[in-house]
Amino acid sequence: MKVLMKFDQLKNDNLYDTNCEWKICRNLSRIMDVKVVNVNENKHTLSIIYENPKTVSKVIDELRRIGCPIKYTIKTSKAELFRRLE
């Protein structure tokens, strides 16, 4: 499934820079069953594709740990993480 999340106030004053975006992508790539689709710096949003709801809680916890807490979830839709070849 796919989810779009909005960031809360970040710890540092520099809201978004390439270093922050890189840190988010790097840390979330360590969580299995998560694919980062987009980090939008202007709208302060993060779009990911995940496999199960437990993964979303891991993502939220990891973002909180690195200083990028999620304010709320904007939109959820169904999308597969891995495409199946038929």
PyMOL Python script that loads the backbone (N, CA, C, O; Angstrom):
from pymol import cmd

cmd.read_pdbstr("""\
ATOM      1  N   MET A   1       0.834  -1.170   0.000  1.00  0.00           N
ATOM      2  CA  MET A   1       0.000   0.000   0.000  1.00  0.00           C
ATOM      3  C   MET A   1       0.885   1.241   0.000  1.00  0.00           C
ATOM      4  O   MET A   1       2.058   1.195   0.368  1.00  0.00           O
ATOM      5  N   LYS A   2       0.293   2.332  -0.418  1.00  0.00           N
ATOM      6  CA  LYS A   2       1.039   3.582  -0.530  1.00  0.00           C
ATOM      7  C   LYS A   2       0.463   4.597   0.448  1.00  0.00           C
ATOM      8  O   LYS A   2      -0.751   4.671   0.639  1.00  0.00           O
ATOM      9  N   VAL A   3       1.342   5.374   1.063  1.00  0.00           N
ATOM     10  CA  VAL A   3       0.883   6.387   2.024  1.00  0.00           C
ATOM     11  C   VAL A   3       1.657   7.688   1.804  1.00  0.00           C
ATOM     12  O   VAL A   3       2.843   7.677   1.476  1.00  0.00           O
ATOM     13  N   LEU A   4       0.965   8.794   1.990  1.00  0.00           N
ATOM     14  CA  LEU A   4       1.563  10.122   1.917  1.00  0.00           C
ATOM     15  C   LEU A   4       1.491  10.730   3.308  1.00  0.00           C
ATOM     16  O   LEU A   4       0.408  10.845   3.882  1.00  0.00           O
ATOM     17  N   MET A   5       2.642  11.121   3.855  1.00  0.00           N
ATOM     18  CA  MET A   5       2.714  11.649   5.226  1.00  0.00           C
ATOM     19  C   MET A   5       3.229  13.076   5.213  1.00  0.00           C
ATOM     20  O   MET A   5       4.011  13.462   4.344  1.00  0.00           O
ATOM     21  N   LYS A   6       2.782  13.854   6.187  1.00  0.00           N
ATOM     22  CA  LYS A   6       3.243  15.241   6.331  1.00  0.00           C
ATOM     23  C   LYS A   6       4.135  15.341   7.555  1.00  0.00           C
ATOM     24  O   LYS A   6       3.802  14.833   8.625  1.00  0.00           O
ATOM     25  N   PHE A   7       5.292  16.013   7.382  1.00  0.00           N
ATOM     26  CA  PHE A   7       6.235  16.174   8.478  1.00  0.00           C
ATOM     27  C   PHE A   7       5.748  17.224   9.464  1.00  0.00           C
ATOM     28  O   PHE A   7       5.129  18.218   9.083  1.00  0.00           O
ATOM     29  N   ASP A   8       6.037  16.985  10.729  1.00  0.00           N
ATOM     30  CA  ASP A   8       5.804  17.951  11.793  1.00  0.00           C
ATOM     31  C   ASP A   8       7.012  18.889  11.827  1.00  0.00           C
ATOM     32  O   ASP A   8       7.896  18.789  10.976  1.00  0.00           O
ATOM     33  N   GLN A   9       7.057  19.772  12.773  1.00  0.00           N
ATOM     34  CA  GLN A   9       8.203  20.675  12.937  1.00  0.00           C
ATOM     35  C   GLN A   9       9.483  19.863  13.157  1.00  0.00           C
ATOM     36  O   GLN A   9       9.513  18.971  14.005  1.00  0.00           O
ATOM     37  N   LEU A  10      10.516  20.164  12.411  1.00  0.00           N
ATOM     38  CA  LEU A  10      11.774  19.441  12.543  1.00  0.00           C
ATOM     39  C   LEU A  10      12.624  20.053  13.646  1.00  0.00           C
ATOM     40  O   LEU A  10      12.419  21.203  14.035  1.00  0.00           O
ATOM     41  N   LYS A  11      13.579  19.277  14.147  1.00  0.00           N
ATOM     42  CA  LYS A  11      14.424  19.728  15.258  1.00  0.00           C
ATOM     43  C   LYS A  11      15.306  20.910  14.880  1.00  0.00           C
ATOM     44  O   LYS A  11      15.456  21.856  15.654  1.00  0.00           O
ATOM     45  N   ASN A  12      15.885  20.850  13.688  1.00  0.00           N
ATOM     46  CA  ASN A  12      16.788  21.933  13.302  1.00  0.00           C
ATOM     47  C   ASN A  12      16.048  23.017  12.530  1.00  0.00           C
ATOM     48  O   ASN A  12      14.972  22.775  11.982  1.00  0.00           O
ATOM     49  N   ASP A  13      16.626  24.203  12.489  1.00  0.00           N
ATOM     50  CA  ASP A  13      15.989  25.318  11.786  1.00  0.00           C
ATOM     51  C   ASP A  13      16.018  25.139  10.280  1.00  0.00           C
ATOM     52  O   ASP A  13      15.122  25.613   9.581  1.00  0.00           O
ATOM     53  N   ASN A  14      17.030  24.468   9.777  1.00  0.00           N
ATOM     54  CA  ASN A  14      17.136  24.218   8.353  1.00  0.00           C
ATOM     55  C   ASN A  14      16.180  23.084   8.006  1.00  0.00           C
ATOM     56  O   ASN A  14      16.551  21.913   8.089  1.00  0.00           O
ATOM     57  N   LEU A  15      14.948  23.425   7.617  1.00  0.00           N
ATOM     58  CA  LEU A  15      13.903  22.418   7.467  1.00  0.00           C
ATOM     59  C   LEU A  15      14.292  21.313   6.492  1.00  0.00           C
ATOM     60  O   LEU A  15      14.226  20.132   6.834  1.00  0.00           O
ATOM     61  N   TYR A  16      14.684  21.676   5.320  1.00  0.00           N
ATOM     62  CA  TYR A  16      15.031  20.654   4.337  1.00  0.00           C
ATOM     63  C   TYR A  16      16.275  21.070   3.592  1.00  0.00           C
ATOM     64  O   TYR A  16      16.394  22.198   3.112  1.00  0.00           O
ATOM     65  N   ASP A  17      17.183  20.149   3.508  1.00  0.00           N
ATOM     66  CA  ASP A  17      18.337  20.304   2.648  1.00  0.00           C
ATOM     67  C   ASP A  17      18.621  18.930   2.073  1.00  0.00           C
ATOM     68  O   ASP A  17      17.978  17.950   2.451  1.00  0.00           O
ATOM     69  N   THR A  18      19.561  18.855   1.178  1.00  0.00           N
ATOM     70  CA  THR A  18      19.860  17.568   0.550  1.00  0.00           C
ATOM     71  C   THR A  18      20.362  16.564   1.566  1.00  0.00           C
ATOM     72  O   THR A  18      20.160  15.361   1.402  1.00  0.00           O
ATOM     73  N   ASN A  19      21.014  17.041   2.614  1.00  0.00           N
ATOM     74  CA  ASN A  19      21.514  16.151   3.658  1.00  0.00           C
ATOM     75  C   ASN A  19      20.368  15.507   4.424  1.00  0.00           C
ATOM     76  O   ASN A  19      20.430  14.317   4.734  1.00  0.00           O
ATOM     77  N   CYS A  20      19.324  16.265   4.735  1.00  0.00           N
ATOM     78  CA  CYS A  20      18.167  15.749   5.458  1.00  0.00           C
ATOM     79  C   CYS A  20      17.417  14.724   4.600  1.00  0.00           C
ATOM     80  O   CYS A  20      17.029  13.665   5.093  1.00  0.00           O
ATOM     81  N   GLU A  21      17.218  15.035   3.341  1.00  0.00           N
ATOM     82  CA  GLU A  21      16.543  14.113   2.423  1.00  0.00           C
ATOM     83  C   GLU A  21      17.337  12.815   2.291  1.00  0.00           C
ATOM     84  O   GLU A  21      16.762  11.727   2.281  1.00  0.00           O
ATOM     85  N   TRP A  22      18.650  12.936   2.192  1.00  0.00           N
ATOM     86  CA  TRP A  22      19.506  11.758   2.084  1.00  0.00           C
ATOM     87  C   TRP A  22      19.410  10.908   3.344  1.00  0.00           C
ATOM     88  O   TRP A  22      19.362   9.681   3.266  1.00  0.00           O
ATOM     89  N   LYS A  23      19.382  11.560   4.509  1.00  0.00           N
ATOM     90  CA  LYS A  23      19.309  10.840   5.774  1.00  0.00           C
ATOM     91  C   LYS A  23      17.985  10.082   5.897  1.00  0.00           C
ATOM     92  O   LYS A  23      17.962   8.951   6.382  1.00  0.00           O
ATOM     93  N   ILE A  24      16.899  10.692   5.467  1.00  0.00           N
ATOM     94  CA  ILE A  24      15.593  10.041   5.511  1.00  0.00           C
ATOM     95  C   ILE A  24      15.588   8.814   4.608  1.00  0.00           C
ATOM     96  O   ILE A  24      15.167   7.737   5.031  1.00  0.00           O
ATOM     97  N   CYS A  25      16.049   8.964   3.380  1.00  0.00           N
ATOM     98  CA  CYS A  25      16.070   7.839   2.430  1.00  0.00           C
ATOM     99  C   CYS A  25      16.981   6.726   2.922  1.00  0.00           C
ATOM    100  O   CYS A  25      16.632   5.551   2.818  1.00  0.00           O
ATOM    101  N   ARG A  26      18.140   7.079   3.455  1.00  0.00           N
ATOM    102  CA  ARG A  26      19.092   6.076   3.937  1.00  0.00           C
ATOM    103  C   ARG A  26      18.509   5.276   5.095  1.00  0.00           C
ATOM    104  O   ARG A  26      18.581   4.047   5.095  1.00  0.00           O
ATOM    105  N   ASN A  27      17.939   5.955   6.072  1.00  0.00           N
ATOM    106  CA  ASN A  27      17.424   5.258   7.244  1.00  0.00           C
ATOM    107  C   ASN A  27      16.182   4.425   6.935  1.00  0.00           C
ATOM    108  O   ASN A  27      16.009   3.343   7.497  1.00  0.00           O
ATOM    109  N   LEU A  28      15.328   4.910   6.060  1.00  0.00           N
ATOM    110  CA  LEU A  28      14.140   4.135   5.722  1.00  0.00           C
ATOM    111  C   LEU A  28      14.449   2.963   4.815  1.00  0.00           C
ATOM    112  O   LEU A  28      13.703   1.984   4.797  1.00  0.00           O
ATOM    113  N   SER A  29      15.529   3.041   4.064  1.00  0.00           N
ATOM    114  CA  SER A  29      15.893   1.907   3.210  1.00  0.00           C
ATOM    115  C   SER A  29      16.375   0.715   4.026  1.00  0.00           C
ATOM    116  O   SER A  29      16.425  -0.406   3.519  1.00  0.00           O
ATOM    117  N   ARG A  30      16.728   0.947   5.274  1.00  0.00           N
ATOM    118  CA  ARG A  30      17.149  -0.153   6.155  1.00  0.00           C
ATOM    119  C   ARG A  30      15.970  -0.974   6.661  1.00  0.00           C
ATOM    120  O   ARG A  30      16.154  -2.099   7.126  1.00  0.00           O
ATOM    121  N   ILE A  31      14.774  -0.432   6.576  1.00  0.00           N
ATOM    122  CA  ILE A  31      13.574  -1.151   7.010  1.00  0.00           C
ATOM    123  C   ILE A  31      13.090  -2.001   5.843  1.00  0.00           C
ATOM    124  O   ILE A  31      12.890  -1.508   4.732  1.00  0.00           O
ATOM    125  N   MET A  32      12.910  -3.274   6.117  1.00  0.00           N
ATOM    126  CA  MET A  32      12.445  -4.179   5.069  1.00  0.00           C
ATOM    127  C   MET A  32      11.007  -3.834   4.679  1.00  0.00           C
ATOM    128  O   MET A  32      10.247  -3.324   5.503  1.00  0.00           O
ATOM    129  N   ASP A  33      10.635  -4.104   3.449  1.00  0.00           N
ATOM    130  CA  ASP A  33       9.285  -3.894   2.917  1.00  0.00           C
ATOM    131  C   ASP A  33       8.889  -2.429   2.827  1.00  0.00           C
ATOM    132  O   ASP A  33       7.701  -2.113   2.885  1.00  0.00           O
ATOM    133  N   VAL A  34       9.856  -1.527   2.685  1.00  0.00           N
ATOM    134  CA  VAL A  34       9.554  -0.105   2.511  1.00  0.00           C
ATOM    135  C   VAL A  34      10.311   0.411   1.293  1.00  0.00           C
ATOM    136  O   VAL A  34      11.492   0.120   1.107  1.00  0.00           O
ATOM    137  N   LYS A  35       9.613   1.177   0.475  1.00  0.00           N
ATOM    138  CA  LYS A  35      10.250   1.851  -0.651  1.00  0.00           C
ATOM    139  C   LYS A  35       9.872   3.324  -0.579  1.00  0.00           C
ATOM    140  O   LYS A  35       8.691   3.669  -0.587  1.00  0.00           O
ATOM    141  N   VAL A  36      10.876   4.187  -0.508  1.00  0.00           N
ATOM    142  CA  VAL A  36      10.636   5.630  -0.476  1.00  0.00           C
ATOM    143  C   VAL A  36      10.377   6.082  -1.909  1.00  0.00           C
ATOM    144  O   VAL A  36      11.227   5.920  -2.785  1.00  0.00           O
ATOM    145  N   VAL A  37       9.210   6.643  -2.136  1.00  0.00           N
ATOM    146  CA  VAL A  37       8.840   7.097  -3.471  1.00  0.00           C
ATOM    147  C   VAL A  37       9.274   8.537  -3.688  1.00  0.00           C
ATOM    148  O   VAL A  37       9.850   8.872  -4.723  1.00  0.00           O
ATOM    149  N   ASN A  38       8.990   9.402  -2.688  1.00  0.00           N
ATOM    150  CA  ASN A  38       9.276  10.819  -2.879  1.00  0.00           C
ATOM    151  C   ASN A  38       9.412  11.515  -1.525  1.00  0.00           C
ATOM    152  O   ASN A  38       8.658  11.234  -0.594  1.00  0.00           O
ATOM    153  N   VAL A  39      10.375  12.419  -1.430  1.00  0.00           N
ATOM    154  CA  VAL A  39      10.486  13.342  -0.300  1.00  0.00           C
ATOM    155  C   VAL A  39      10.344  14.735  -0.896  1.00  0.00           C
ATOM    156  O   VAL A  39      11.253  15.218  -1.571  1.00  0.00           O
ATOM    157  N   ASN A  40       9.204  15.385  -0.648  1.00  0.00           N
ATOM    158  CA  ASN A  40       8.934  16.697  -1.212  1.00  0.00           C
ATOM    159  C   ASN A  40       9.345  17.762  -0.208  1.00  0.00           C
ATOM    160  O   ASN A  40       8.750  17.888   0.862  1.00  0.00           O
ATOM    161  N   GLU A  41      10.357  18.517  -0.563  1.00  0.00           N
ATOM    162  CA  GLU A  41      10.900  19.532   0.344  1.00  0.00           C
ATOM    163  C   GLU A  41       9.976  20.735   0.495  1.00  0.00           C
ATOM    164  O   GLU A  41       9.891  21.315   1.578  1.00  0.00           O
ATOM    165  N   ASN A  42       9.287  21.113  -0.568  1.00  0.00           N
ATOM    166  CA  ASN A  42       8.440  22.301  -0.520  1.00  0.00           C
ATOM    167  C   ASN A  42       7.160  22.077   0.275  1.00  0.00           C
ATOM    168  O   ASN A  42       6.729  22.953   1.025  1.00  0.00           O
ATOM    169  N   LYS A  43       6.553  20.908   0.112  1.00  0.00           N
ATOM    170  CA  LYS A  43       5.291  20.619   0.804  1.00  0.00           C
ATOM    171  C   LYS A  43       5.504  19.872   2.115  1.00  0.00           C
ATOM    172  O   LYS A  43       4.540  19.594   2.829  1.00  0.00           O
ATOM    173  N   HIS A  44       6.750  19.545   2.442  1.00  0.00           N
ATOM    174  CA  HIS A  44       7.095  18.824   3.679  1.00  0.00           C
ATOM    175  C   HIS A  44       6.380  17.479   3.764  1.00  0.00           C
ATOM    176  O   HIS A  44       5.824  17.129   4.805  1.00  0.00           O
ATOM    177  N   THR A  45       6.399  16.729   2.662  1.00  0.00           N
ATOM    178  CA  THR A  45       5.718  15.440   2.643  1.00  0.00           C
ATOM    179  C   THR A  45       6.678  14.316   2.284  1.00  0.00           C
ATOM    180  O   THR A  45       7.741  14.533   1.701  1.00  0.00           O
ATOM    181  N   LEU A  46       6.268  13.112   2.651  1.00  0.00           N
ATOM    182  CA  LEU A  46       7.010  11.890   2.365  1.00  0.00           C
ATOM    183  C   LEU A  46       6.030  10.875   1.819  1.00  0.00           C
ATOM    184  O   LEU A  46       4.968  10.664   2.404  1.00  0.00           O
ATOM    185  N   SER A  47       6.364  10.247   0.716  1.00  0.00           N
ATOM    186  CA  SER A  47       5.524   9.230   0.118  1.00  0.00           C
ATOM    187  C   SER A  47       6.288   7.911   0.116  1.00  0.00           C
ATOM    188  O   SER A  47       7.416   7.839  -0.372  1.00  0.00           O
ATOM    189  N   ILE A  48       5.662   6.857   0.668  1.00  0.00           N
ATOM    190  CA  ILE A  48       6.301   5.542   0.720  1.00  0.00           C
ATOM    191  C   ILE A  48       5.320   4.467   0.274  1.00  0.00           C
ATOM    192  O   ILE A  48       4.104   4.658   0.299  1.00  0.00           O
ATOM    193  N   ILE A  49       5.880   3.335  -0.135  1.00  0.00           N
ATOM    194  CA  ILE A  49       5.101   2.136  -0.418  1.00  0.00           C
ATOM    195  C   ILE A  49       5.540   1.093   0.590  1.00  0.00           C
ATOM    196  O   ILE A  49       6.735   0.908   0.822  1.00  0.00           O
ATOM    197  N   TYR A  50       4.571   0.410   1.192  1.00  0.00           N
ATOM    198  CA  TYR A  50       4.880  -0.561   2.238  1.00  0.00           C
ATOM    199  C   TYR A  50       4.014  -1.801   2.062  1.00  0.00           C
ATOM    200  O   TYR A  50       3.049  -1.798   1.297  1.00  0.00           O
ATOM    201  N   GLU A  51       4.374  -2.863   2.781  1.00  0.00           N
ATOM    202  CA  GLU A  51       3.655  -4.126   2.663  1.00  0.00           C
ATOM    203  C   GLU A  51       2.615  -4.352   3.756  1.00  0.00           C
ATOM    204  O   GLU A  51       1.514  -4.815   3.454  1.00  0.00           O
ATOM    205  N   ASN A  52       2.922  -4.045   5.012  1.00  0.00           N
ATOM    206  CA  ASN A  52       1.955  -4.294   6.083  1.00  0.00           C
ATOM    207  C   ASN A  52       1.918  -3.114   7.051  1.00  0.00           C
ATOM    208  O   ASN A  52       2.856  -2.317   7.086  1.00  0.00           O
ATOM    209  N   PRO A  53       0.846  -2.992   7.838  1.00  0.00           N
ATOM    210  CA  PRO A  53       0.698  -1.842   8.744  1.00  0.00           C
ATOM    211  C   PRO A  53       1.789  -1.744   9.805  1.00  0.00           C
ATOM    212  O   PRO A  53       2.095  -0.640  10.254  1.00  0.00           O
ATOM    213  N   LYS A  54       2.381  -2.850  10.216  1.00  0.00           N
ATOM    214  CA  LYS A  54       3.459  -2.804  11.199  1.00  0.00           C
ATOM    215  C   LYS A  54       4.657  -2.034  10.652  1.00  0.00           C
ATOM    216  O   LYS A  54       5.396  -1.401  11.406  1.00  0.00           O
ATOM    217  N   THR A  55       4.839  -2.093   9.361  1.00  0.00           N
ATOM    218  CA  THR A  55       5.946  -1.387   8.727  1.00  0.00           C
ATOM    219  C   THR A  55       5.775   0.117   8.862  1.00  0.00           C
ATOM    220  O   THR A  55       6.755   0.837   9.052  1.00  0.00           O
ATOM    221  N   VAL A  56       4.548   0.599   8.765  1.00  0.00           N
ATOM    222  CA  VAL A  56       4.293   2.042   8.887  1.00  0.00           C
ATOM    223  C   VAL A  56       4.675   2.529  10.277  1.00  0.00           C
ATOM    224  O   VAL A  56       5.251   3.608  10.415  1.00  0.00           O
ATOM    225  N   SER A  57       4.366   1.753  11.302  1.00  0.00           N
ATOM    226  CA  SER A  57       4.739   2.166  12.653  1.00  0.00           C
ATOM    227  C   SER A  57       6.257   2.192  12.819  1.00  0.00           C
ATOM    228  O   SER A  57       6.784   3.037  13.542  1.00  0.00           O
ATOM    229  N   LYS A  58       6.967   1.273  12.154  1.00  0.00           N
ATOM    230  CA  LYS A  58       8.433   1.289  12.183  1.00  0.00           C
ATOM    231  C   LYS A  58       8.971   2.541  11.499  1.00  0.00           C
ATOM    232  O   LYS A  58       9.930   3.151  11.972  1.00  0.00           O
ATOM    233  N   VAL A  59       8.352   2.920  10.384  1.00  0.00           N
ATOM    234  CA  VAL A  59       8.764   4.122   9.649  1.00  0.00           C
ATOM    235  C   VAL A  59       8.559   5.364  10.508  1.00  0.00           C
ATOM    236  O   VAL A  59       9.441   6.220  10.585  1.00  0.00           O
ATOM    237  N   ILE A  60       7.403   5.464  11.150  1.00  0.00           N
ATOM    238  CA  ILE A  60       7.107   6.627  11.991  1.00  0.00           C
ATOM    239  C   ILE A  60       8.081   6.706  13.161  1.00  0.00           C
ATOM    240  O   ILE A  60       8.561   7.788  13.500  1.00  0.00           O
ATOM    241  N   ASP A  61       8.375   5.557  13.781  1.00  0.00           N
ATOM    242  CA  ASP A  61       9.334   5.533  14.891  1.00  0.00           C
ATOM    243  C   ASP A  61      10.733   5.941  14.434  1.00  0.00           C
ATOM    244  O   ASP A  61      11.422   6.686  15.131  1.00  0.00           O
ATOM    245  N   GLU A  62      11.150   5.458  13.271  1.00  0.00           N
ATOM    246  CA  GLU A  62      12.485   5.792  12.758  1.00  0.00           C
ATOM    247  C   GLU A  62      12.579   7.275  12.417  1.00  0.00           C
ATOM    248  O   GLU A  62      13.595   7.910  12.700  1.00  0.00           O
ATOM    249  N   LEU A  63      11.540   7.830  11.818  1.00  0.00           N
ATOM    250  CA  LEU A  63      11.547   9.258  11.486  1.00  0.00           C
ATOM    251  C   LEU A  63      11.578  10.108  12.756  1.00  0.00           C
ATOM    252  O   LEU A  63      12.247  11.140  12.797  1.00  0.00           O
ATOM    253  N   ARG A  64      10.867   9.682  13.771  1.00  0.00           N
ATOM    254  CA  ARG A  64      10.897  10.402  15.047  1.00  0.00           C
ATOM    255  C   ARG A  64      12.292  10.329  15.656  1.00  0.00           C
ATOM    256  O   ARG A  64      12.767  11.305  16.237  1.00  0.00           O
ATOM    257  N   ARG A  65      12.950   9.181  15.526  1.00  0.00           N
ATOM    258  CA  ARG A  65      14.279   8.996  16.099  1.00  0.00           C
ATOM    259  C   ARG A  65      15.314   9.910  15.451  1.00  0.00           C
ATOM    260  O   ARG A  65      16.196  10.428  16.136  1.00  0.00           O
ATOM    261  N   ILE A  66      15.213  10.114  14.132  1.00  0.00           N
ATOM    262  CA  ILE A  66      16.213  10.948  13.446  1.00  0.00           C
ATOM    263  C   ILE A  66      15.827  12.431  13.437  1.00  0.00           C
ATOM    264  O   ILE A  66      16.551  13.251  12.871  1.00  0.00           O
ATOM    265  N   GLY A  67      14.693  12.786  14.058  1.00  0.00           N
ATOM    266  CA  GLY A  67      14.328  14.195  14.172  1.00  0.00           C
ATOM    267  C   GLY A  67      13.392  14.698  13.111  1.00  0.00           C
ATOM    268  O   GLY A  67      13.328  15.904  12.875  1.00  0.00           O
ATOM    269  N   CYS A  68      12.657  13.810  12.457  1.00  0.00           N
ATOM    270  CA  CYS A  68      11.688  14.197  11.427  1.00  0.00           C
ATOM    271  C   CYS A  68      10.330  13.584  11.755  1.00  0.00           C
ATOM    272  O   CYS A  68       9.870  12.706  11.025  1.00  0.00           O
ATOM    273  N   PRO A  69       9.673  14.019  12.833  1.00  0.00           N
ATOM    274  CA  PRO A  69       8.407  13.384  13.218  1.00  0.00           C
ATOM    275  C   PRO A  69       7.290  13.649  12.209  1.00  0.00           C
ATOM    276  O   PRO A  69       7.258  14.695  11.560  1.00  0.00           O
ATOM    277  N   ILE A  70       6.387  12.697  12.092  1.00  0.00           N
ATOM    278  CA  ILE A  70       5.256  12.803  11.186  1.00  0.00           C
ATOM    279  C   ILE A  70       4.098  13.480  11.920  1.00  0.00           C
ATOM    280  O   ILE A  70       3.749  13.093  13.036  1.00  0.00           O
ATOM    281  N   LYS A  71       3.512  14.484  11.289  1.00  0.00           N
ATOM    282  CA  LYS A  71       2.388  15.202  11.885  1.00  0.00           C
ATOM    283  C   LYS A  71       1.107  14.403  11.695  1.00  0.00           C
ATOM    284  O   LYS A  71       0.379  14.154  12.656  1.00  0.00           O
ATOM    285  N   TYR A  72       0.828  14.000  10.460  1.00  0.00           N
ATOM    286  CA  TYR A  72      -0.354  13.199  10.176  1.00  0.00           C
ATOM    287  C   TYR A  72      -0.211  12.530   8.810  1.00  0.00           C
ATOM    288  O   TYR A  72       0.649  12.888   8.005  1.00  0.00           O
ATOM    289  N   THR A  73      -1.077  11.552   8.575  1.00  0.00           N
ATOM    290  CA  THR A  73      -1.110  10.851   7.298  1.00  0.00           C
ATOM    291  C   THR A  73      -2.142  11.531   6.413  1.00  0.00           C
ATOM    292  O   THR A  73      -3.283  11.746   6.821  1.00  0.00           O
ATOM    293  N   ILE A  74      -1.728  11.865   5.201  1.00  0.00           N
ATOM    294  CA  ILE A  74      -2.619  12.596   4.304  1.00  0.00           C
ATOM    295  C   ILE A  74      -3.509  11.647   3.509  1.00  0.00           C
ATOM    296  O   ILE A  74      -4.730  11.802   3.485  1.00  0.00           O
ATOM    297  N   LYS A  75      -2.897  10.679   2.869  1.00  0.00           N
ATOM    298  CA  LYS A  75      -3.641   9.830   1.949  1.00  0.00           C
ATOM    299  C   LYS A  75      -3.049   8.440   1.942  1.00  0.00           C
ATOM    300  O   LYS A  75      -1.829   8.280   1.975  1.00  0.00           O
ATOM    301  N   THR A  76      -3.904   7.434   1.899  1.00  0.00           N
ATOM    302  CA  THR A  76      -3.462   6.059   1.797  1.00  0.00           C
ATOM    303  C   THR A  76      -4.132   5.429   0.586  1.00  0.00           C
ATOM    304  O   THR A  76      -5.324   5.633   0.357  1.00  0.00           O
ATOM    305  N   SER A  77      -3.377   4.670  -0.181  1.00  0.00           N
ATOM    306  CA  SER A  77      -3.943   3.972  -1.329  1.00  0.00           C
ATOM    307  C   SER A  77      -3.277   2.617  -1.463  1.00  0.00           C
ATOM    308  O   SER A  77      -2.234   2.358  -0.864  1.00  0.00           O
ATOM    309  N   LYS A  78      -3.886   1.772  -2.246  1.00  0.00           N
ATOM    310  CA  LYS A  78      -3.321   0.433  -2.435  1.00  0.00           C
ATOM    311  C   LYS A  78      -2.356   0.465  -3.611  1.00  0.00           C
ATOM    312  O   LYS A  78      -2.690   0.909  -4.710  1.00  0.00           O
ATOM    313  N   ALA A  79      -1.165  -0.015  -3.346  1.00  0.00           N
ATOM    314  CA  ALA A  79      -0.142  -0.161  -4.379  1.00  0.00           C
ATOM    315  C   ALA A  79       0.794  -1.256  -3.904  1.00  0.00           C
ATOM    316  O   ALA A  79       1.011  -1.407  -2.702  1.00  0.00           O
ATOM    317  N   GLU A  80       1.341  -2.007  -4.817  1.00  0.00           N
ATOM    318  CA  GLU A  80       2.211  -3.097  -4.430  1.00  0.00           C
ATOM    319  C   GLU A  80       3.656  -2.640  -4.408  1.00  0.00           C
ATOM    320  O   GLU A  80       4.088  -1.837  -5.236  1.00  0.00           O
ATOM    321  N   LEU A  81       4.394  -3.168  -3.445  1.00  0.00           N
ATOM    322  CA  LEU A  81       5.812  -2.851  -3.344  1.00  0.00           C
ATOM    323  C   LEU A  81       6.589  -3.531  -4.453  1.00  0.00           C
ATOM    324  O   LEU A  81       7.482  -2.934  -5.054  1.00  0.00           O
ATOM    325  N   PHE A  82       6.251  -4.769  -4.721  1.00  0.00           N
ATOM    326  CA  PHE A  82       6.934  -5.541  -5.760  1.00  0.00           C
ATOM    327  C   PHE A  82       5.933  -5.904  -6.838  1.00  0.00           C
ATOM    328  O   PHE A  82       4.836  -6.378  -6.546  1.00  0.00           O
ATOM    329  N   ARG A  83       6.308  -5.683  -8.057  1.00  0.00           N
ATOM    330  CA  ARG A  83       5.429  -6.071  -9.157  1.00  0.00           C
ATOM    331  C   ARG A  83       5.564  -7.559  -9.412  1.00  0.00           C
ATOM    332  O   ARG A  83       6.660  -8.116  -9.374  1.00  0.00           O
ATOM    333  N   ARG A  84       4.464  -8.173  -9.666  1.00  0.00           N
ATOM    334  CA  ARG A  84       4.470  -9.605  -9.960  1.00  0.00           C
ATOM    335  C   ARG A  84       4.476  -9.807 -11.464  1.00  0.00           C
ATOM    336  O   ARG A  84       3.661  -9.230 -12.185  1.00  0.00           O
ATOM    337  N   LEU A  85       5.387 -10.617 -11.922  1.00  0.00           N
ATOM    338  CA  LEU A  85       5.453 -10.925 -13.346  1.00  0.00           C
ATOM    339  C   LEU A  85       4.570 -12.128 -13.625  1.00  0.00           C
ATOM    340  O   LEU A  85       4.637 -13.139 -12.926  1.00  0.00           O
ATOM    341  N   GLU A  86       3.753 -12.011 -14.641  1.00  0.00           N
ATOM    342  CA  GLU A  86       2.855 -13.110 -14.972  1.00  0.00           C
ATOM    343  C   GLU A  86       3.146 -13.645 -16.338  1.00  0.00           C
ATOM    344  O   GLU A  86       2.484 -14.580 -16.789  1.00  0.00           O
TER     345      GLU A  86
END
""", "prot")
cmd.dss("prot")
cmd.show_as("cartoon", "prot")
cmd.util.cbc("prot")
cmd.orient("prot")
